[in-house]
Amino acid sequence: MRTLHRSLLLAAATISLSAGPLTYTTPNLDTTAVGATKSVSFGGATYLNKGLVGVGTFTASSIDGLGDTLGSFSSFKVDATTWRKNADGS
């Protein structure tokens, strides 16, 4: 029993030392063409990713249900062929 206890403590210490936040050093780019779909099967069901299906804007003073400002979002996709720099720099 004592050996098992030591083994469990050692395993817990090893896991604790190696655990930490994930660090990504390269962008996670979605190479799916704009307008194309991508599917994945999981648990006997097939899910279809149709990409961006809605667009909207928020004012800079928008807040969420907790009273925090909407400073960033988890993901978005940009069609680089549709972005242009205007003559005024915008």
TIVO-2410 file (N, C-alpha, C; in nm, 3 decimals):
# residues 90
REC num residu      c1      c2      c3 atome chaine
REC   1      M   0.082  -0.119   0.000     N      A
REC   1      M   0.000   0.000   0.000    CA      A
REC   1      M   0.087   0.126   0.000     C      A
REC   2      R   0.196   0.120   0.076     N      A
REC   2      R   0.285   0.235   0.084    CA      A
REC   2      R   0.349   0.264  -0.052     C      A
REC   3      T   0.384   0.159  -0.126     N      A
REC   3      T   0.442   0.175  -0.259    CA      A
REC   3      T   0.341   0.237  -0.355     C      A
REC   4      L   0.216   0.193  -0.345     N      A
REC   4      L   0.111   0.249  -0.429    CA      A
REC   4      L   0.092   0.397  -0.399     C      A
REC   5      H   0.093   0.431  -0.270     N      A
REC   5      H   0.076   0.570  -0.229    CA      A
REC   5      H   0.189   0.657  -0.286     C      A
REC   6      R   0.313   0.609  -0.275     N      A
REC   6      R   0.428   0.683  -0.330    CA      A
REC   6      R   0.417   0.697  -0.481     C      A
REC   7      S   0.374   0.591  -0.547     N      A
REC   7      S   0.360   0.594  -0.693    CA      A
REC   7      S   0.256   0.697  -0.736     C      A
REC   8      L   0.145   0.701  -0.664     N      A
REC   8      L   0.040   0.798  -0.696    CA      A
REC   8      L   0.088   0.941  -0.673     C      A
REC   9      L   0.161   0.964  -0.563     N      A
REC   9      L   0.215   1.098  -0.537    CA      A
REC   9      L   0.314   1.139  -0.645     C      A
REC  10      L   0.400   1.046  -0.685     N      A
REC  10      L   0.497   1.075  -0.790    CA      A
REC  10      L   0.427   1.107  -0.922     C      A
REC  11      A   0.325   1.029  -0.956     N      A
REC  11      A   0.250   1.053  -1.079    CA      A
REC  11      A   0.181   1.189  -1.074     C      A
REC  12      A   0.121   1.223  -0.961     N      A
REC  12      A   0.053   1.352  -0.947    CA      A
REC  12      A   0.151   1.466  -0.959     C      A
REC  13      A   0.269   1.453  -0.899     N      A
REC  13      A   0.370   1.557  -0.907    CA      A
REC  13      A   0.419   1.575  -1.050     C      A
REC  14      T   0.437   1.466  -1.121     N      A
REC  14      T   0.483   1.471  -1.260    CA      A
REC  14      T   0.380   1.540  -1.348     C      A
REC  15      I   0.254   1.505  -1.330     N      A
REC  15      I   0.146   1.567  -1.408    CA      A
REC  15      I   0.138   1.715  -1.376     C      A
REC  16      S   0.148   1.752  -1.249     N      A
REC  16      S   0.139   1.892  -1.208    CA      A
REC  16      S   0.252   1.974  -1.268     C      A
REC  17      L   0.372   1.916  -1.273     N      A
REC  17      L   0.485   1.990  -1.328    CA      A
REC  17      L   0.475   2.008  -1.478     C      A
REC  18      S   0.413   1.914  -1.546     N      A
REC  18      S   0.406   1.923  -1.692    CA      A
REC  18      S   0.282   1.997  -1.740     C      A
REC  19      A   0.184   2.016  -1.653     N      A
REC  19      A   0.060   2.083  -1.693    CA      A
REC  19      A   0.085   2.233  -1.704     C      A
REC  20      G   0.020   2.294  -1.798     N      A
REC  20      G   0.033   2.438  -1.815    CA      A
REC  20      G  -0.049   2.481  -1.935     C      A
REC  21      P  -0.057   2.611  -1.956     N      A
REC  21      P  -0.136   2.658  -2.070    CA      A
REC  21      P  -0.071   2.620  -2.202     C      A
REC  22      L  -0.155   2.594  -2.301     N      A
REC  22      L  -0.103   2.565  -2.434    CA      A
REC  22      L  -0.051   2.692  -2.497     C      A
REC  23      T   0.058   2.682  -2.566     N      A
REC  23      T   0.115   2.797  -2.636    CA      A
REC  23      T   0.121   2.765  -2.784     C      A
REC  24      Y   0.060   2.849  -2.864     N      A
REC  24      Y   0.061   2.832  -3.009    CA      A
REC  24      Y   0.158   2.934  -3.068     C      A
REC  25      T   0.255   2.887  -3.142     N      A
REC  25      T   0.354   2.978  -3.199    CA      A
REC  25      T   0.333   3.005  -3.347     C      A
REC  26      T   0.236   2.936  -3.407     N      A
REC  26      T   0.202   2.960  -3.546    CA      A
REC  26      T   0.051   2.977  -3.558     C      A
REC  27      P   0.004   3.054  -3.655     N      A
REC  27      P  -0.140   3.073  -3.671    CA      A
REC  27      P  -0.211   2.942  -3.704     C      A
REC  28      N  -0.333   2.928  -3.657     N      A
REC  28      N  -0.417   2.814  -3.690    CA      A
REC  28      N  -0.509   2.859  -3.803     C      A
REC  29      L  -0.467   2.838  -3.926     N      A
REC  29      L  -0.538   2.890  -4.042    CA      A
REC  29      L  -0.633   2.786  -4.100     C      A
REC  30      D  -0.751   2.831  -4.135     N      A
REC  30      D  -0.849   2.746  -4.202    CA      A
REC  30      D  -0.831   2.769  -4.352     C      A
REC  31      T  -0.790   2.666  -4.423     N      A
REC  31      T  -0.762   2.681  -4.566    CA      A
REC  31      T  -0.882   2.649  -4.653     C      A
REC  32      T  -0.999   2.628  -4.592     N      A
REC  32      T  -1.120   2.602  -4.670    CA      A
REC  32      T  -1.154   2.726  -4.751     C      A
REC  33      A  -1.178   2.709  -4.880     N      A
REC  33      A  -1.211   2.823  -4.966    CA      A
REC  33      A  -1.340   2.889  -4.919     C      A
REC  34      V  -1.348   3.020  -4.936     N      A
REC  34      V  -1.468   3.094  -4.900    CA      A
REC  34      V  -1.585   3.041  -4.982     C      A
REC  35      G  -1.694   3.010  -4.916     N      A
REC  35      G  -1.812   2.957  -4.983    CA      A
REC  35      G  -1.815   2.805  -4.987     C      A
REC  36      A  -1.701   2.741  -4.960     N      A
REC  36      A  -1.696   2.595  -4.960    CA      A
REC  36      A  -1.743   2.542  -4.825     C      A
REC  37      T  -1.775   2.415  -4.819     N      A
REC  37      T  -1.816   2.353  -4.694    CA      A
REC  37      T  -1.717   2.244  -4.656     C      A
REC  38      K  -1.715   2.212  -4.529     N      A
REC  38      K  -1.627   2.108  -4.477    CA      A
REC  38      K  -1.708   2.027  -4.377     C      A
REC  39      S  -1.696   1.895  -4.381     N      A
REC  39      S  -1.774   1.813  -4.289    CA      A
REC  39      S  -1.682   1.728  -4.202     C      A
REC  40      V  -1.735   1.688  -4.087     N      A
REC  40      V  -1.665   1.598  -3.996    CA      A
REC  40      V  -1.768   1.504  -3.935     C      A
REC  41      S  -1.730   1.379  -3.919     N      A
REC  41      S  -1.819   1.281  -3.856    CA      A
REC  41      S  -1.772   1.255  -3.715     C      A
REC  42      F  -1.867   1.251  -3.621     N      A
REC  42      F  -1.835   1.229  -3.481    CA      A
REC  42      F  -1.953   1.166  -3.412     C      A
REC  43      G  -1.931   1.057  -3.344     N      A
REC  43      G  -2.037   0.991  -3.269    CA      A
REC  43      G  -2.154   0.947  -3.355     C      A
REC  44      G  -2.127   0.907  -3.478     N      A
REC  44      G  -2.233   0.859  -3.566    CA      A
REC  44      G  -2.310   0.969  -3.637     C      A
REC  45      A  -2.274   1.093  -3.614     N      A
REC  45      A  -2.341   1.205  -3.681    CA      A
REC  45      A  -2.239   1.280  -3.766     C      A
REC  46      T  -2.285   1.338  -3.875     N      A
REC  46      T  -2.199   1.419  -3.961    CA      A
REC  46      T  -2.238   1.565  -3.944     C      A
REC  47      Y  -2.138   1.648  -3.917     N      A
REC  47      Y  -2.160   1.791  -3.898    CA      A
REC  47      Y  -2.101   1.865  -4.017     C      A
REC  48      L  -2.171   1.965  -4.065     N      A
REC  48      L  -2.129   2.041  -4.181    CA      A
REC  48      L  -2.095   2.183  -4.140     C      A
REC  49      N  -1.972   2.224  -4.166     N      A
REC  49      N  -1.928   2.360  -4.139    CA      A
REC  49      N  -1.949   2.440  -4.266     C      A
REC  50      K  -2.041   2.533  -4.262     N      A
REC  50      K  -2.069   2.617  -4.379    CA      A
REC  50      K  -1.995   2.749  -4.372     C      A
REC  51      G  -1.904   2.761  -4.276     N      A
REC  51      G  -1.828   2.884  -4.263    CA      A
REC  51      G  -1.913   2.995  -4.206     C      A
REC  52      L  -1.879   3.116  -4.238     N      A
REC  52      L  -1.951   3.232  -4.188    CA      A
REC  52      L  -2.090   3.236  -4.248     C      A
REC  53      V  -2.190   3.230  -4.164     N      A
REC  53      V  -2.328   3.232  -4.213    CA      A
REC  53      V  -2.404   3.354  -4.164     C      A
REC  54      G  -2.337   3.443  -4.095     N      A
REC  54      G  -2.401   3.565  -4.048    CA      A
REC  54      G  -2.297   3.672  -4.023     C      A
REC  55      V  -2.337   3.795  -4.038     N      A
REC  55      V  -2.247   3.907  -4.017    CA      A
REC  55      V  -2.321   4.011  -3.935     C      A
REC  56      G  -2.251   4.074  -3.845     N      A
REC  56      G  -2.313   4.178  -3.764    CA      A
REC  56      G  -2.207   4.271  -3.709     C      A
REC  57      T  -2.252   4.379  -3.649     N      A
REC  57      T  -2.161   4.474  -3.587    CA      A
REC  57      T  -2.209   4.506  -3.447     C      A
REC  58      F  -2.117   4.547  -3.363     N      A
REC  58      F  -2.146   4.591  -3.227    CA      A
REC  58      F  -2.082   4.727  -3.207     C      A
REC  59      T  -2.148   4.814  -3.133     N      A
REC  59      T  -2.085   4.942  -3.100    CA      A
REC  59      T  -1.972   4.917  -3.002     C      A
REC  60      A  -1.879   5.010  -2.994     N      A
REC  60      A  -1.764   4.994  -2.904    CA      A
REC  60      A  -1.805   4.988  -2.758     C      A
REC  61      S  -1.922   5.040  -2.725     N      A
REC  61      S  -1.968   5.040  -2.586    CA      A
REC  61      S  -2.056   4.920  -2.552     C      A
REC  62      S  -2.068   4.824  -2.642     N      A
REC  62      S  -2.152   4.706  -2.616    CA      A
REC  62      S  -2.097   4.626  -2.499     C      A
REC  63      I  -2.187   4.572  -2.416     N      A
REC  63      I  -2.146   4.489  -2.303    CA      A
REC  63      I  -2.222   4.357  -2.307     C      A
REC  64      D  -2.163   4.255  -2.247     N      A
REC  64      D  -2.229   4.125  -2.241    CA      A
REC  64      D  -2.315   4.115  -2.115     C      A
REC  65      G  -2.370   3.997  -2.090     N      A
REC  65      G  -2.459   3.977  -1.976    CA      A
REC  65      G  -2.392   3.996  -1.842     C      A
REC  66      L  -2.260   3.992  -1.838     N      A
REC  66      L  -2.187   4.011  -1.713    CA      A
REC  66      L  -2.137   4.154  -1.696     C      A
REC  67      G  -2.168   4.240  -1.794     N      A
REC  67      G  -2.125   4.378  -1.787    CA      A
REC  67      G  -1.987   4.403  -1.845     C      A
REC  68      D  -1.927   4.302  -1.908     N      A
REC  68      D  -1.796   4.319  -1.969    CA      A
REC  68      D  -1.811   4.368  -2.112     C      A
REC  69      T  -1.715   4.447  -2.158     N      A
REC  69      T  -1.719   4.494  -2.296    CA      A
REC  69      T  -1.687   4.380  -2.390     C      A
REC  70      L  -1.734   4.390  -2.511     N      A
REC  70      L  -1.711   4.287  -2.612    CA      A
REC  70      L  -1.582   4.318  -2.685     C      A
REC  71      G  -1.470   4.295  -2.620     N      A
REC  71      G  -1.341   4.334  -2.674    CA      A
REC  71      G  -1.282   4.242  -2.778     C      A
REC  72      S  -1.321   4.116  -2.776     N      A
REC  72      S  -1.266   4.024  -2.876    CA      A
REC  72      S  -1.360   3.906  -2.892     C      A
REC  73      F  -1.338   3.833  -2.999     N      A
REC  73      F  -1.420   3.717  -3.028    CA      A
REC  73      F  -1.330   3.598  -3.052     C      A
REC  74      S  -1.384   3.478  -3.038     N      A
REC  74      S  -1.301   3.359  -3.043    CA      A
REC  74      S  -1.248   3.327  -3.182     C      A
REC  75      S  -1.322   3.359  -3.286     N      A
REC  75      S  -1.270   3.329  -3.419    CA      A
REC  75      S  -1.347   3.406  -3.525     C      A
REC  76      F  -1.284   3.422  -3.636     N      A
REC  76      F  -1.348   3.480  -3.754    CA      A
REC  76      F  -1.266   3.441  -3.875     C      A
REC  77      K  -1.325   3.455  -3.990     N      A
REC  77      K  -1.255   3.420  -4.112    CA      A
REC  77      K  -1.260   3.540  -4.206     C      A
REC  78      V  -1.149   3.569  -4.268     N      A
REC  78      V  -1.137   3.683  -4.358    CA      A
REC  78      V  -1.111   3.632  -4.499     C      A
REC  79      D  -1.186   3.683  -4.595     N      A
REC  79      D  -1.160   3.654  -4.735    CA      A
REC  79      D  -1.064   3.762  -4.784     C      A
REC  80      A  -0.936   3.730  -4.788     N      A
REC  80      A  -0.833   3.829  -4.822    CA      A
REC  80      A  -0.853   3.891  -4.960     C      A
REC  81      T  -0.925   3.823  -5.049     N      A
REC  81      T  -0.946   3.879  -5.183    CA      A
REC  81      T  -1.047   3.992  -5.183     C      A
REC  82      T  -1.124   4.008  -5.075     N      A
REC  82      T  -1.225   4.113  -5.071    CA      A
REC  82      T  -1.183   4.233  -4.988     C      A
REC  83      W  -1.068   4.226  -4.923     N      A
REC  83      W  -1.022   4.337  -4.839    CA      A
REC  83      W  -0.938   4.431  -4.923     C      A
REC  84      R  -0.966   4.557  -4.911     N      A
REC  84      R  -0.893   4.659  -4.987    CA      A
REC  84      R  -0.852   4.772  -4.894     C      A
REC  85      K  -0.740   4.832  -4.920     N      A
REC  85      K  -0.698   4.951  -4.847    CA      A
REC  85      K  -0.742   5.071  -4.928     C      A
REC  86      N  -0.820   5.157  -4.865     N      A
REC  86      N  -0.871   5.276  -4.932    CA      A
REC  86      N  -0.763   5.382  -4.946     C      A
REC  87      A  -0.783   5.477  -5.034     N      A
REC  87      A  -0.686   5.583  -5.058    CA      A
REC  87      A  -0.657   5.663  -4.932     C      A
REC  88      D  -0.757   5.673  -4.841     N      A
REC  88      D  -0.736   5.749  -4.717    CA      A
REC  88      D  -0.667   5.666  -4.609     C      A
REC  89      G  -0.628   5.542  -4.641     N      A
REC  89      G  -0.556   5.458  -4.547    CA      A
REC  89      G  -0.644   5.368  -4.463     C      A
REC  90      S  -0.775   5.384  -4.475     N      A
REC  90      S  -0.865   5.300  -4.394    CA      A
REC  90      S  -0.883   5.164  -4.457     C      A
***
